[in-house]
Each structure stands twice: as structure tokens, then as C-alpha cells.
Amino acid sequence: MLARNAAATEHLGEAAATGRYGRNIVYQGFTASARRVLGNEGADLYARWATAELRSAIGRYPDDERLRGLVAELSATSGDFRRRWAHGEVATERSGVKRLRHPTRGRLTFQNEMPHDTVRDHWIVIYAPAT
């Protein structure tokens, strides 16, 4: 994660910055806070997407030590990740609906888009209130 605005922090909580992968959104999907923010169903959907996206990234960058380290870390710490990784799903989903559970606002629904900056190979995650 390169940056996050105040609205993202308000709705998603503080970005974890501990450890080598603490700010990685795939890594964050396998933490207890993901279930708290997304709820069980949302966290399951997110974990499926995150694992499949990570597999896609490994396919594009098979020699990237940081990606391989992320897979190793998640494999060592998350049974859920190990099961999903063994399934072998690959994804390239770029939009969807996210449902969050906010501590004071209750359930919130957002449309999200993920445009890709191909020059820098960065993804931009945009959330907008669903209509």
C-alpha cells in the first residue's frame, strides 16, 4: 500500500504497518481485522480474490522474492490461505461490490474499481458508495 486517504482509514480502520507485509492488502485479508471489517462472508470473498490475485502476480513475476516471501509467510501463518492456495485459482477481477461492517455506521456497501497503472505496475483501488 503506497497511500490511503482519510475516508479509507475511517471506513476500513488503520492500516496495519507491522512486519514486512503489514501494509500489503493481500496479507491484511488474512488477519482478524479483515473479518471484523468485512464480516465472515465478505472476508471469505476477499480472501478468495486476494489469493487468486496473488497467484496471478506470481505468474507475471515468478522470480520476485517479495511475492514469494508473501506466499511463504501466509502459508506459514494461515490455514485458510494454504487451503485457498492449494486450490490454484487465478483471478484478474477489476471491479466489484464490497460490503463493510463499520463500528458506528453499521453495514455499508461500496462499488469498487481497480484501474491498473501499467507503467509502474501499481493498482489503484477506488471505493464509491453503491447506489
C-alpha positions as CSV (number, residue, x, y, z in Angstrom):
1,M,0.0,0.0,0.0
2,L,1.5,3.3,-1.1
3,A,-1.1,5.7,0.2
4,R,-4.5,5.8,1.8
5,N,-6.9,8.8,2.3
6,A,-8.8,9.8,5.4
7,A,-12.1,8.2,4.1
8,A,-10.4,4.9,3.7
9,T,-9.0,5.0,7.2
10,E,-12.4,5.9,8.6
11,H,-14.2,3.1,6.9
12,L,-11.5,0.4,6.8
13,G,-9.6,1.2,10.0
14,E,-5.9,2.0,10.4
15,A,-3.6,0.2,8.0
16,A,-1.5,-2.3,9.8
17,A,2.1,-1.5,9.4
18,T,3.7,-4.2,11.5
19,G,6.0,-6.8,10.0
20,R,7.4,-7.0,6.5
21,Y,3.9,-7.4,4.9
22,G,1.7,-5.5,7.3
23,R,0.7,-2.9,4.7
24,N,0.1,-5.4,1.9
25,I,-3.7,-5.7,1.2
26,V,-3.4,-9.4,0.4
27,Y,-1.8,-10.0,3.7
28,Q,-4.3,-7.9,5.5
29,G,-7.1,-10.1,4.1
30,F,-6.0,-13.0,6.2
31,T,-5.9,-11.1,9.6
32,A,-8.6,-11.0,12.3
33,S,-9.3,-7.4,11.4
34,A,-10.5,-8.4,7.9
35,R,-13.3,-10.5,9.5
36,R,-14.2,-7.6,11.8
37,V,-14.4,-5.1,8.9
38,L,-15.8,-7.3,6.2
39,G,-17.8,-9.8,8.2
40,N,-17.5,-13.5,7.6
41,E,-19.0,-13.6,4.1
42,G,-17.1,-10.5,2.9
43,A,-13.8,-11.8,4.4
44,D,-14.3,-15.1,2.6
45,L,-14.9,-13.4,-0.7
46,Y,-11.9,-11.1,-0.2
47,A,-9.6,-14.0,0.8
48,R,-10.6,-15.9,-2.4
49,W,-10.0,-12.8,-4.5
50,A,-6.7,-11.9,-2.8
51,T,-5.3,-15.5,-3.1
52,A,-6.2,-15.7,-6.8
53,E,-4.7,-12.2,-7.5
54,L,-1.5,-13.2,-5.7
55,R,-1.3,-16.3,-7.9
56,S,-1.7,-14.1,-10.9
57,A,1.1,-11.8,-9.7
58,I,3.4,-14.8,-9.1
59,G,2.7,-15.8,-12.7
60,R,3.7,-12.4,-14.0
61,Y,6.8,-12.2,-11.7
62,P,7.9,-15.7,-10.9
63,D,11.3,-14.6,-9.6
64,D,10.1,-11.8,-7.3
65,E,11.4,-12.6,-3.9
66,R,9.0,-10.3,-2.1
67,L,6.0,-12.1,-3.7
68,R,7.5,-15.5,-2.9
69,G,8.1,-14.3,0.7
70,L,4.5,-13.2,1.0
71,V,3.3,-16.6,-0.1
72,A,5.7,-18.3,2.3
73,E,4.6,-16.0,5.2
74,L,0.9,-16.6,4.6
75,S,1.4,-20.3,4.1
76,A,3.1,-20.5,7.5
77,T,0.6,-18.4,9.4
78,S,-2.8,-19.0,7.7
79,G,-4.5,-22.4,7.2
80,D,-7.2,-20.5,5.2
81,F,-4.5,-19.2,2.8
82,R,-2.9,-22.7,2.5
83,R,-6.3,-24.2,1.5
84,R,-7.0,-21.5,-1.0
85,W,-3.5,-21.5,-2.5
86,A,-3.7,-25.3,-3.0
87,H,-7.0,-24.8,-4.9
88,G,-5.0,-23.0,-7.7
89,E,-7.5,-20.3,-8.7
90,V,-6.1,-17.3,-10.7
91,A,-8.0,-14.0,-10.9
92,T,-8.0,-10.7,-12.8
93,E,-11.1,-9.1,-11.3
94,R,-11.1,-5.4,-11.6
95,S,-14.4,-4.3,-10.1
96,G,-17.0,-5.4,-7.7
97,V,-19.1,-4.7,-4.7
98,K,-17.7,-4.6,-1.1
99,R,-19.8,-4.8,2.0
100,L,-18.3,-3.5,5.2
101,R,-19.3,-3.5,8.8
102,H,-18.5,-0.1,10.3
103,P,-18.4,0.1,14.1
104,T,-20.7,3.1,14.3
105,R,-22.4,3.3,10.9
106,G,-23.3,-0.3,10.6
107,R,-23.4,-2.1,7.2
108,L,-22.0,-0.1,4.3
109,T,-21.9,-1.1,0.6
110,F,-19.4,0.2,-1.9
111,Q,-18.7,-0.2,-5.6
112,N,-15.0,-0.7,-6.2
113,E,-12.8,-0.3,-9.2
114,M,-9.2,-1.2,-9.6
115,P,-7.6,0.5,-12.6
116,H,-4.0,-0.6,-13.3
117,D,-1.1,1.7,-14.0
118,T,0.8,-0.5,-16.4
119,V,3.9,1.8,-16.4
120,R,4.6,1.4,-12.7
121,D,2.6,-1.8,-12.3
122,H,0.5,-0.3,-9.5
123,W,-3.1,-0.9,-8.8
124,I,-5.4,1.9,-7.7
125,V,-8.3,0.8,-5.5
126,I,-11.2,3.2,-5.6
127,Y,-14.3,2.8,-3.4
128,A,-17.5,4.8,-4.1
129,P,-20.8,4.4,-2.2
130,A,-23.1,2.0,-4.0
131,T,-26.4,3.4,-5.2
